[in-house]
Amino acid sequence: MKQVAVFGMGYVGCVTAACLSQDGHSVIGVDIDADKVAEVNAGKAPISERGLDELMQQQVASGRLRATGDTAQAVRESDIALIAVGTPSTEDGAVTVHILEKVIADIGTALRASPKPYHVVVRSTLLPGLLETRMREVLEQALGRPLRSDVVLCNNPEFLREGSALKDYYHPPYVLVGAESDAAAQPIIDLYHAVDSKKFVTDSRTAALVKYACNAFHAVKVTFANEIGSVAKAMGADGHEVMKLVCEDSKLNISTAYMRPGFAFGGSCLPKDLRAISRFAEHEALRLNMLSSVLPSNESHLKRALKMVRDTGQKKVGLVGLSFKNGTDDLRESPMVEMVETLTGWGYSVKIYDPNVMLGRLRGRNLSYIDRTLPHLAQMLVEETGTLLDHADVLLLCTDVANDFDWNAAHHGRVLDLRADLARPLAAASAKINSGEAADAASAARVAVA
C-alpha cells in the first residue's frame, strides 16, 4: 500500500482521497482552506457528492484518511503527491495555472529540505506542454537542481463526472498515466489496483490532450444531437427517434470507425449530404454552427497537406491512391483529385499510382467529374510502382492502396504519409515508417498495462 498526499480538497481531490483510502492506501489531504481541512478531519465531505459523506466518515474513522494545511508535513508523510487543484479559465479562455505552480513549488521546497524519492503527479486538467515546460521549471527551481530519476513529474488525468464520481472512479473508461517511462508510471498504476478498467501509459503531452479530446468530443456529441434535433423539428421528423436509431449502429456510428486522425474525407455521399442539410437549414433560417463548419474544416486539412508538399521544395510528386478510399474507383469529390488539380495548377509534375482506377472503366458521373477536374489524368496514371518511384522526388501516401508496398524502403526521397503525418509531431512525421504500419504509428501510445 502507498503513502499518498492529495492536494486540493475539491470534487476530484476529495473523491480521489476517499477512494484511495478505501482501497487501503494511507492518504493525507492537503488544502489551504482551514475549514475544508477541519471538515475532512471530522469525517465530512467539503463538497456535495452522492455517497461521499458516508465514505469519508468511514475512512477517517479507519485512520487511513486525514487532512492538513501543512505541505511540508504532507510531503514528509507520503511518497506520492496527487495534485487536484483548479485550473479555471481566464476571461480570454486561457488556463489559470498559478495555483498549480504554487503547489508544485511548495512540494519542491519541501523535498529540497528533506530529499527523498518522490512522485509529483498532476491530476488537474492542464494543456499539453505546460507540465513539461513551466511546471518542470517551477519544480526544478524549488528543488534547486534539475530533475533526476529520484523525483518524477508526470500526469494522471481524471475522468470523473459530478453526481456519479464514486462510480466513475471505480469504473472509468481507463486509467491513464503520462510519464517518461513505464517504470516511472508503475507506482501510479499501482494506486489503482482496485479500479476495474484497463491501465494505459503514454507520454505526458498525449495524456494531457486525451482529457481535452474527451471533453471536446462530449461537447461535440451534445451539439450534434441538438442540431439534428433542430433539423428534425423543421422537417417534421422526431429528433429523439432519429438519434435513437443513429445510436443503434455500433458498427460505424457509436464505434471506433472514422476515429483515426488522417486526411480529408471525400466521396459521393458525405460532402453531398452535408451540403444538403446545411442548405436546408439556411432556407429554414436554422443556425447549425457545427454541421455547417464540417466542410470548411475538411478543406483546411487539404490545405495543410498542400503546404506540407510545398514546404519540401520538390516539384516532382508521386501520389499513391487517387480515389477517395482504397477498394473503389469512385473519384467524385476525392480530396486527392483536388490535390492533384491544385498541384498541377502550381506547375508541379504529378504521377499517380492507384490500381483501382482504370480510365477505360469509369462511367457516368464518375467519368464526367474527372473529365471536368482532371482532363489529363491519362497522362498522370502509372501502372507500375517502379515508374512512380523513378519520377517522384516526394511521395504522398494517400490511401491504404499504399499498404501493399514498402514505399519508404524503396523511395530515395521524402515520403509524406497523409494518413498519419497531419496528426504526428514533426520529428515523428519525418521518420520513415513502413506504410502498412501507418494506422498504428498514428496513435503511438506507449503501452497498455493490464
Wavefront OBJ file of the C-alpha trace (Angstrom):
o trace
v 0.000 0.000 0.000
v 1.163 3.556 -0.763
v 1.578 6.739 1.295
v -0.261 9.406 -0.729
v -0.794 13.146 -0.360
v -3.754 14.564 -2.305
v -3.504 18.314 -2.870
v -6.842 20.122 -3.272
v -9.961 19.009 -1.403
v -12.433 19.837 -4.177
v -14.530 17.399 -6.216
v -11.640 15.492 -7.744
v -9.380 15.638 -4.695
v -11.982 14.540 -2.136
v -13.233 11.654 -4.250
v -9.691 10.541 -5.088
v -8.551 10.737 -1.453
v -11.558 8.840 -0.083
v -11.379 6.089 -2.708
v -7.615 5.621 -2.332
v -8.123 5.312 1.411
v -10.906 2.786 0.917
v -8.506 0.737 -1.224
v -6.041 0.512 1.661
v -3.639 3.388 0.995
v -2.640 5.863 3.689
v -3.893 9.231 2.455
v -3.390 12.774 3.670
v -5.474 15.513 2.078
v -3.932 18.966 1.707
v -5.731 22.287 1.324
v -5.060 25.929 2.170
v -8.696 26.289 3.321
v -8.697 25.560 7.067
v -12.441 24.925 7.045
v -12.053 22.172 4.434
v -9.246 20.591 6.430
v -11.398 20.635 9.565
v -14.362 19.113 7.749
v -12.287 16.261 6.346
v -10.775 15.525 9.759
v -14.308 15.481 11.174
v -15.270 12.848 8.590
v -17.342 15.227 6.475
v -17.056 15.910 2.747
v -16.438 19.612 1.941
v -18.401 19.154 -1.309
v -21.755 17.593 -2.176
v -21.379 14.271 -3.959
v -23.619 11.233 -3.673
v -22.206 8.730 -1.154
v -19.082 10.730 -0.356
v -20.063 11.800 3.193
v -20.504 8.208 4.299
v -17.290 7.091 2.643
v -15.207 9.890 4.155
v -16.642 9.240 7.594
v -15.664 5.571 7.320
v -12.158 6.305 6.079
v -11.356 8.978 8.663
v -12.601 6.603 11.362
v -10.331 3.883 9.949
v -7.297 6.130 10.422
v -6.252 5.893 6.758
v -7.553 9.358 5.815
v -6.758 12.700 7.365
v -6.119 16.280 6.231
v -3.662 19.106 6.854
v -2.805 22.565 5.639
v 0.923 21.906 6.025
v 2.556 20.957 2.712
v 5.895 20.084 4.296
v 4.200 17.646 6.669
v 2.221 16.077 3.832
v 5.369 15.582 1.734
v 7.288 14.105 4.686
v 4.494 11.587 5.278
v 3.992 10.497 1.665
v 5.801 9.091 -1.354
v 3.362 10.312 -3.991
v 1.605 13.660 -4.397
v -1.586 13.733 -6.484
v -2.376 17.353 -7.326
v -6.051 18.091 -7.985
v -6.275 21.865 -7.648
v -8.341 24.004 -10.001
v -7.130 25.302 -13.376
v -10.058 27.581 -14.299
v -10.301 29.662 -17.464
v -9.308 33.308 -17.646
v -11.544 35.794 -19.475
v -9.770 35.071 -22.759
v -10.110 31.284 -22.322
v -6.530 30.590 -21.241
v -5.783 28.132 -18.437
v -5.040 29.561 -14.977
v -2.001 27.799 -13.533
v -0.823 29.984 -10.643
v -2.463 27.755 -8.001
v -0.865 24.662 -9.508
v 2.506 26.430 -9.720
v 2.304 27.339 -6.022
v 1.551 23.746 -5.001
v 4.392 22.345 -7.126
v 6.800 24.986 -5.797
v 5.831 24.154 -2.212
v 6.341 20.429 -2.836
v 9.738 21.123 -4.387
v 10.752 23.286 -1.431
v 9.728 20.531 0.992
v 11.742 17.969 -0.986
v 14.758 20.296 -1.037
v 14.657 20.472 2.752
v 14.143 16.714 3.142
v 15.370 14.942 -0.020
v 13.849 11.558 -0.887
v 12.424 9.691 -3.891
v 9.068 11.203 -4.767
v 6.378 11.263 -7.448
v 4.705 14.592 -8.270
v 1.564 13.712 -10.209
v -0.679 16.352 -11.794
v -4.294 15.220 -11.851
v -5.586 18.701 -12.696
v -6.588 19.360 -16.303
v -3.616 21.043 -17.962
v -2.867 21.807 -21.610
v -0.095 19.738 -23.221
v 3.297 21.364 -22.871
v 2.668 23.214 -19.606
v 3.708 20.273 -17.458
v 6.833 19.610 -19.498
v 7.982 23.232 -19.580
v 6.547 25.604 -16.969
v 5.720 23.080 -14.216
v 9.032 21.291 -14.623
v 10.842 24.631 -14.405
v 8.926 25.552 -11.239
v 9.731 22.211 -9.625
v 13.407 22.375 -10.556
v 13.728 25.923 -9.213
v 12.177 24.871 -5.917
v 14.393 21.761 -5.714
v 17.470 23.803 -6.568
v 18.573 21.274 -9.189
v 17.465 19.568 -12.415
v 15.108 16.640 -12.106
v 16.723 13.260 -11.731
v 15.229 9.791 -11.564
v 14.511 10.153 -7.837
v 11.863 12.852 -8.379
v 9.319 12.064 -11.074
v 6.959 14.637 -12.600
v 4.063 13.087 -14.515
v 0.309 13.376 -15.037
v -2.757 11.252 -14.364
v -5.893 12.781 -15.926
v -9.210 12.016 -14.245
v -12.488 11.035 -15.869
v -14.966 11.788 -13.076
v -18.427 13.279 -13.509
v -20.020 15.285 -10.730
v -23.011 13.370 -9.366
v -21.557 9.956 -10.246
v -17.934 10.481 -9.246
v -17.592 7.489 -6.901
v -18.972 5.130 -9.524
v -16.786 6.723 -12.192
v -13.687 6.358 -10.018
v -14.005 2.581 -9.901
v -15.371 2.145 -13.425
v -13.627 4.748 -15.619
v -13.076 4.268 -19.368
v -9.431 3.580 -18.390
v -6.684 4.710 -16.059
v -4.204 6.897 -17.904
v -0.713 7.929 -16.801
v 1.608 10.194 -18.756
v 5.249 9.585 -17.849
v 8.717 9.296 -19.346
v 8.852 5.518 -18.855
v 6.814 2.549 -17.742
v 8.957 2.278 -14.616
v 8.206 5.895 -13.683
v 4.485 5.306 -14.192
v 4.215 1.994 -12.331
v 3.801 3.428 -8.785
v 0.840 5.470 -10.079
v -0.664 2.477 -11.848
v -0.323 0.540 -8.577
v -2.537 3.071 -6.788
v -5.497 1.873 -8.846
v -5.278 -1.856 -8.143
v -8.990 -1.912 -7.206
v -10.156 0.007 -10.268
v -11.983 -2.083 -12.849
v -10.516 -0.867 -16.138
v -7.524 -1.076 -18.435
v -4.447 0.893 -17.469
v -2.519 2.811 -20.133
v 0.852 4.543 -20.051
v 1.809 7.141 -22.655
v 3.819 10.356 -22.800
v 2.588 13.270 -20.698
v 1.628 15.522 -23.636
v -0.557 12.811 -25.134
v -2.137 12.044 -21.755
v -2.990 15.715 -21.226
v -4.557 16.070 -24.659
v -6.618 12.885 -24.213
v -8.559 14.645 -21.430
v -9.243 17.683 -23.618
v -10.132 15.468 -26.587
v -12.640 13.507 -24.490
v -14.362 16.626 -23.191
v -14.390 18.211 -26.643
v -15.927 15.030 -28.067
v -18.629 15.025 -25.400
v -19.434 18.644 -26.277
v -19.485 17.754 -29.978
v -21.916 14.886 -29.344
v -24.314 17.113 -27.399
v -24.128 19.795 -30.079
v -24.565 17.279 -32.910
v -27.664 15.777 -31.287
v -29.109 19.243 -30.691
v -28.512 20.337 -34.295
v -30.035 17.139 -35.686
v -32.961 17.723 -33.331
v -33.421 21.221 -34.750
v -33.367 19.886 -38.319
v -35.769 17.081 -37.385
v -38.271 19.507 -35.910
v -38.149 21.694 -39.020
v -38.629 18.632 -41.247
v -41.474 17.182 -39.211
v -39.392 14.224 -38.007
v -38.885 13.014 -34.434
v -35.349 14.038 -33.438
v -35.284 11.702 -30.442
v -36.223 8.738 -32.615
v -33.650 9.759 -35.234
v -30.821 9.850 -32.688
v -32.036 6.665 -31.012
v -31.708 4.839 -34.336
v -28.397 6.543 -35.125
v -27.046 5.148 -31.842
v -28.255 1.641 -32.725
v -25.454 1.492 -35.308
v -22.453 0.242 -33.330
v -20.524 -0.703 -36.479
v -19.945 2.828 -37.772
v -21.713 5.441 -35.616
v -21.026 4.552 -31.987
v -17.730 2.806 -32.606
v -14.058 3.359 -33.385
v -14.854 3.761 -37.090
v -13.550 7.032 -38.588
v -11.888 7.948 -35.271
v -8.297 7.974 -36.529
v -6.674 11.284 -37.490
v -5.857 11.195 -41.171
v -6.547 13.017 -44.404
v -9.673 14.814 -45.586
v -12.831 12.848 -46.345
v -14.471 12.749 -49.764
v -16.658 10.570 -51.934
v -20.137 10.786 -53.345
v -22.050 10.781 -50.026
v -20.519 12.721 -47.138
v -19.880 16.089 -48.854
v -23.169 15.955 -50.769
v -25.317 15.153 -47.735
v -23.624 17.723 -45.525
v -24.290 20.372 -48.150
v -27.929 19.282 -48.406
v -28.551 19.593 -44.655
v -26.731 22.931 -44.498
v -28.708 24.284 -47.464
v -31.997 23.199 -45.921
v -31.028 24.857 -42.635
v -30.259 28.126 -44.442
v -33.640 28.005 -46.165
v -35.369 27.448 -42.803
v -33.242 30.092 -41.034
v -31.779 27.431 -38.730
v -28.340 28.116 -37.296
v -26.343 24.873 -37.491
v -22.955 26.217 -36.459
v -21.241 22.862 -36.061
v -22.590 20.994 -39.091
v -22.026 23.982 -41.350
v -18.382 24.128 -40.242
v -17.572 20.499 -41.128
v -16.854 21.016 -44.833
v -14.669 24.111 -44.253
v -12.767 22.145 -41.601
v -12.304 19.294 -44.072
v -10.969 21.729 -46.655
v -8.422 23.014 -44.145
v -6.861 19.522 -43.930
v -6.349 19.576 -47.692
v -4.677 22.983 -47.423
v -2.366 21.729 -44.677
v -1.368 18.770 -46.843
v -0.653 21.049 -49.781
v 1.525 23.218 -47.564
v 3.485 20.135 -46.462
v 4.160 19.326 -50.112
v 5.123 22.905 -50.930
v 7.465 23.052 -47.912
v 9.506 20.132 -49.266
v 10.688 22.347 -52.119
v 10.292 19.435 -54.563
v 8.271 19.807 -57.785
v 8.066 16.166 -58.924
v 5.344 14.430 -56.935
v 4.187 10.836 -56.817
v 0.693 10.115 -55.472
v -0.300 6.702 -54.085
v -4.089 6.449 -54.084
v -6.416 8.724 -56.055
v -9.947 7.503 -55.283
v -11.459 8.761 -52.037
v -10.623 5.430 -50.350
v -8.997 2.114 -51.152
v -11.073 -0.585 -52.859
v -13.076 1.693 -55.140
v -12.597 3.693 -58.320
v -15.010 6.438 -57.202
v -13.201 9.726 -57.801
v -16.125 12.040 -57.060
v -15.044 14.732 -54.585
v -11.932 12.792 -53.679
v -9.567 15.155 -51.837
v -6.717 13.571 -53.775
v -8.267 14.702 -57.050
v -8.471 18.249 -55.707
v -4.874 17.976 -54.506
v -3.636 16.875 -57.938
v -5.666 19.627 -59.602
v -4.093 22.232 -57.318
v -0.547 20.910 -57.646
v -0.686 20.799 -61.439
v -2.061 24.330 -61.406
v 1.003 25.348 -59.404
v 3.267 23.823 -62.027
v 4.095 20.556 -60.275
v 4.734 17.392 -62.267
v 2.461 14.674 -60.830
v 2.302 10.929 -61.420
v -0.349 8.719 -59.788
v -0.431 5.062 -58.805
v -3.834 3.573 -57.965
v -4.598 0.063 -59.306
v -8.283 0.591 -58.528
v -8.571 3.399 -61.069
v -8.721 2.456 -64.760
v -9.866 5.221 -67.074
v -11.471 2.819 -69.519
v -13.842 1.561 -66.810
v -15.043 4.931 -65.474
v -18.699 5.600 -66.219
v -21.453 8.151 -65.688
v -20.997 10.902 -63.148
v -17.681 9.456 -62.059
v -16.314 9.905 -65.599
v -17.859 13.327 -66.129
v -16.435 14.514 -62.788
v -12.901 13.501 -63.697
v -13.260 14.923 -67.221
v -14.061 18.303 -65.644
v -11.429 18.315 -62.924
v -8.501 16.287 -64.324
v -8.867 16.103 -68.103
v -5.216 14.990 -68.438
v -5.472 12.142 -65.927
v -4.443 9.545 -68.531
v -1.010 11.149 -68.750
v -0.580 11.017 -64.968
v -1.644 7.452 -64.161
v 1.093 4.827 -63.980
v 0.628 1.078 -63.718
v 3.934 0.125 -62.091
v 5.345 1.176 -58.731
v 8.795 1.477 -60.304
v 7.567 4.116 -62.736
v 6.196 6.189 -59.873
v 9.407 5.850 -57.873
v 11.559 6.869 -60.843
v 9.507 10.030 -61.289
v 8.938 11.289 -57.755
v 11.198 13.392 -55.572
v 8.449 13.486 -52.939
v 5.956 10.663 -52.455
v 2.454 11.114 -50.995
v 0.763 8.089 -49.433
v -2.936 8.962 -49.537
v -4.998 5.796 -49.091
v -4.489 2.202 -47.973
v -3.515 1.323 -51.529
v -0.086 2.127 -50.078
v -0.239 -0.874 -47.733
v 0.735 -3.324 -50.461
v 4.273 -1.985 -50.927
v 7.123 -0.726 -48.716
v 7.406 2.746 -50.201
v 9.784 4.064 -47.542
v 12.362 1.374 -48.203
v 12.121 1.731 -51.975
v 11.954 5.519 -52.338
v 15.096 7.642 -52.443
v 13.408 10.895 -51.379
v 10.848 12.288 -48.957
v 7.735 10.237 -48.094
v 4.699 12.037 -46.654
v 2.040 9.692 -45.288
v -1.075 11.856 -45.368
v -2.991 9.158 -43.487
v -0.976 9.929 -40.377
v 1.518 12.774 -40.746
v -1.053 15.563 -40.392
v -1.548 14.434 -36.778
v 2.021 13.475 -35.954
v 4.730 15.632 -34.311
v 7.299 16.943 -36.771
v 10.094 14.624 -35.604
v 7.887 11.554 -35.903
v 6.431 12.676 -39.221
v 9.898 12.893 -40.748
v 10.845 9.401 -39.573
v 10.463 6.588 -42.067
v 7.668 4.197 -41.133
v 6.526 1.177 -43.126
v 3.323 2.138 -44.913
v 1.479 -0.898 -43.559
v 2.074 0.389 -40.015
v 0.553 3.830 -40.583
v -2.561 3.216 -38.514
v -0.519 2.051 -35.530
v 2.065 4.813 -35.880
v -0.657 7.474 -35.884
v -1.548 6.591 -32.296
v 1.778 5.954 -30.611
v 0.644 5.408 -27.014
v 3.479 3.542 -25.429
v 1.904 0.568 -23.723
v -1.139 -0.835 -22.012
v -0.667 -2.204 -18.540
v -3.134 -4.966 -17.729
l 1 2 3 4 5 6 7 8 9 10 11 12 13 14 15 16 17 18 19 20 21 22 23 24 25 26 27 28 29 30 31 32 33 34 35 36 37 38 39 40 41 42 43 44 45 46 47 48 49 50 51 52 53 54 55 56 57 58 59 60 61 62 63 64 65 66 67 68 69 70 71 72 73 74 75 76 77 78 79 80 81 82 83 84 85 86 87 88 89 90 91 92 93 94 95 96 97 98 99 100 101 102 103 104 105 106 107 108 109 110 111 112 113 114 115 116 117 118 119 120 121 122 123 124 125 126 127 128 129 130 131 132 133 134 135 136 137 138 139 140 141 142 143 144 145 146 147 148 149 150 151 152 153 154 155 156 157 158 159 160 161 162 163 164 165 166 167 168 169 170 171 172 173 174 175 176 177 178 179 180 181 182 183 184 185 186 187 188 189 190 191 192 193 194 195 196 197 198 199 200 201 202 203 204 205 206 207 208 209 210 211 212 213 214 215 216 217 218 219 220 221 222 223 224 225 226 227 228 229 230 231 232 233 234 235 236 237 238 239 240 241 242 243 244 245 246 247 248 249 250 251 252 253 254 255 256 257 258 259 260 261 262 263 264 265 266 267 268 269 270 271 272 273 274 275 276 277 278 279 280 281 282 283 284 285 286 287 288 289 290 291 292 293 294 295 296 297 298 299 300 301 302 303 304 305 306 307 308 309 310 311 312 313 314 315 316 317 318 319 320 321 322 323 324 325 326 327 328 329 330 331 332 333 334 335 336 337 338 339 340 341 342 343 344 345 346 347 348 349 350 351 352 353 354 355 356 357 358 359 360 361 362 363 364 365 366 367 368 369 370 371 372 373 374 375 376 377 378 379 380 381 382 383 384 385 386 387 388 389 390 391 392 393 394 395 396 397 398 399 400 401 402 403 404 405 406 407 408 409 410 411 412 413 414 415 416 417 418 419 420 421 422 423 424 425 426 427 428 429 430 431 432 433 434 435 436 437 438 439 440 441 442 443 444 445 446 447 448 449 450
